[in-house]
Amino acid sequence: MDRSDAIAFRLPGSAVRRAFVRHTALIAAILLVLHLASGQGSLQALLGAGMLGLVVLIVAYAVTARHVWLSVSPTGLAATGYMGRTVAIPWSIPVKVVATRKSGYQGHAVSELANSGFVPSSYNAIFVPGAIAASPAFAAAVGKCAPPGHPLRAIVAHAA
């Protein structure tokens, strides 16, 4: 699939921040409970573990914010699938769209309607996070590239 004219989509910053605020609060709560539960834990050990957790979250946030979830082009959809390989679904192939959750984000999995059964269909699916589906840029790309009647058009119309 030619990707030279593909439009890449990343999660909006607000969606990434919202997810990482929840993770940060969870780590802080766990550390606090562990500190209170163990009467011998020192405050320096708690702060050290908290700083380590914060560094890990900052690195994970940077990676997540730069991750391209999918790309849309006149030839079809493409994304990095299971085990880092490229999954491409041309517009001409019939697809099914299933509401699902991946990496903590609600969205839709787009996969080929016909599945040989050899590989689970989730491995060949392209995940479209809800935050991307609701974006005007994604709606414009799907409106421009997807053929009339394609299931993604209904998802974009419903998300808006």
C-alpha positions as CSV (number, residue, x, y, z in Angstrom):
1,M,0.0,0.0,0.0
2,D,1.4,3.4,-1.0
3,R,1.8,5.5,2.1
4,S,3.3,8.6,0.5
5,D,0.0,10.5,0.6
6,A,-1.2,9.0,3.9
7,I,-2.4,11.2,6.7
8,A,-1.0,9.9,10.1
9,F,-3.1,10.2,13.3
10,R,-1.9,10.4,16.8
11,L,-4.0,10.7,20.0
12,P,-4.9,14.2,20.9
13,G,-2.8,15.5,23.8
14,S,-5.9,15.9,26.0
15,A,-6.7,12.2,25.7
16,V,-3.1,11.2,26.5
17,R,-2.9,13.6,29.5
18,R,-6.2,12.3,30.9
19,A,-5.0,8.7,30.8
20,F,-1.7,9.6,32.4
21,V,-3.2,11.6,35.2
22,R,-5.2,8.5,36.2
23,H,-2.0,6.4,36.1
24,T,-0.1,9.0,38.2
25,A,-2.8,9.1,40.8
26,L,-3.0,5.3,41.0
27,I,0.8,5.0,41.5
28,A,0.8,7.7,44.1
29,A,-2.1,6.0,46.0
30,I,-0.3,2.6,45.9
31,L,2.9,4.1,47.2
32,L,1.1,5.9,50.0
33,V,-0.8,2.8,51.0
34,L,2.4,0.8,51.0
35,H,4.2,3.4,53.1
36,L,1.4,3.5,55.6
37,A,1.0,-0.3,55.7
38,S,4.7,-0.8,56.4
39,G,5.5,0.9,59.6
40,Q,9.3,0.7,58.9
41,G,9.3,2.4,55.4
42,S,11.3,5.6,55.4
43,L,10.1,8.7,53.7
44,Q,13.2,8.8,51.5
45,A,12.4,5.3,50.1
46,L,8.8,6.4,49.4
47,L,10.1,9.6,47.6
48,G,12.7,7.5,45.7
49,A,10.0,5.1,44.5
50,G,7.7,8.0,43.6
51,M,10.5,9.6,41.6
52,L,11.2,6.4,39.7
53,G,7.5,5.9,39.0
54,L,7.3,9.5,37.7
55,V,10.3,9.1,35.4
56,V,8.8,5.9,34.0
57,L,5.4,7.7,33.4
58,I,7.1,10.6,31.7
59,V,9.0,8.3,29.3
60,A,5.7,6.4,28.6
61,Y,3.8,9.6,28.1
62,A,6.4,10.8,25.5
63,V,6.2,7.5,23.6
64,T,2.4,7.4,23.7
65,A,2.1,11.0,22.5
66,R,4.3,10.3,19.5
67,H,2.8,7.0,18.6
68,V,1.0,6.9,15.3
69,W,-2.2,4.9,15.8
70,L,-3.2,4.7,12.1
71,S,-2.9,6.4,8.8
72,V,-5.6,7.1,6.1
73,S,-4.8,7.3,2.4
74,P,-6.7,7.1,-0.8
75,T,-5.8,3.4,-1.0
76,G,-7.0,2.4,2.5
77,L,-6.1,2.2,6.2
78,A,-2.8,1.2,7.6
79,A,-1.4,0.8,11.1
80,T,1.2,-1.0,13.1
81,G,-0.4,-4.2,14.3
82,Y,0.4,-7.1,16.5
83,M,4.2,-7.6,17.1
84,G,5.0,-4.4,15.2
85,R,4.1,-5.5,11.7
86,T,2.2,-3.3,9.3
87,V,-1.5,-4.0,8.8
88,A,-3.1,-2.5,5.7
89,I,-6.7,-2.7,4.8
90,P,-7.6,-1.4,1.3
91,W,-10.9,0.4,0.9
92,S,-12.1,-2.2,-1.6
93,I,-12.1,-5.0,1.0
94,P,-15.3,-5.6,3.1
95,V,-14.7,-4.9,6.7
96,K,-16.3,-5.3,10.1
97,V,-16.1,-2.6,12.8
98,V,-16.4,-3.7,16.4
99,A,-16.4,-1.4,19.5
100,T,-13.5,-2.4,21.7
101,R,-10.8,-1.1,24.1
102,K,-7.1,-1.1,23.6
103,S,-4.3,0.2,25.8
104,G,-6.9,1.7,28.0
105,Y,-8.6,3.7,25.2
106,Q,-12.2,3.1,24.0
107,G,-12.5,2.9,20.2
108,H,-13.3,0.6,17.2
109,A,-11.4,-2.3,15.7
110,V,-11.6,-2.4,11.9
111,S,-10.8,-5.8,10.4
112,E,-11.4,-7.7,7.2
113,L,-14.8,-9.4,7.1
114,A,-13.4,-12.6,5.7
115,N,-11.0,-14.3,8.1
116,S,-9.1,-17.5,7.2
117,G,-9.2,-18.6,10.8
118,F,-5.5,-19.2,10.8
119,V,-4.7,-15.9,12.5
120,P,-7.1,-14.4,15.0
121,S,-8.9,-11.4,13.4
122,S,-7.8,-9.1,16.2
123,Y,-4.1,-9.5,15.0
124,N,-5.1,-8.1,11.6
125,A,-7.3,-5.4,13.0
126,I,-6.7,-1.6,12.9
127,F,-7.7,0.1,16.1
128,V,-9.2,3.6,15.8
129,P,-9.3,5.3,19.2
130,G,-12.5,7.2,20.0
131,A,-10.6,10.4,20.5
132,I,-9.2,10.1,16.9
133,A,-12.6,9.1,15.5
134,A,-14.1,12.2,17.0
135,S,-11.5,14.6,15.6
136,P,-12.4,16.8,12.7
137,A,-9.2,15.9,10.9
138,F,-10.0,12.2,10.9
139,A,-13.6,12.9,9.7
140,A,-12.2,15.0,6.8
141,A,-9.7,12.2,5.9
142,V,-12.4,9.5,5.9
143,G,-14.8,11.8,4.0
144,K,-12.2,12.4,1.4
145,C,-10.8,8.9,1.0
146,A,-13.4,6.3,2.1
147,P,-15.9,5.1,-0.5
148,P,-19.6,5.8,0.1
149,G,-21.1,3.3,2.4
150,H,-17.9,2.3,4.1
151,P,-18.5,1.4,7.8
152,L,-15.9,4.0,9.0
153,R,-18.1,6.8,7.6
154,A,-20.9,5.7,10.1
155,I,-18.4,5.6,13.0
156,V,-17.1,9.1,12.2
157,A,-20.7,10.4,11.8
158,H,-21.7,8.8,15.1
159,A,-18.5,10.1,17.0
160,A,-19.1,13.7,15.9
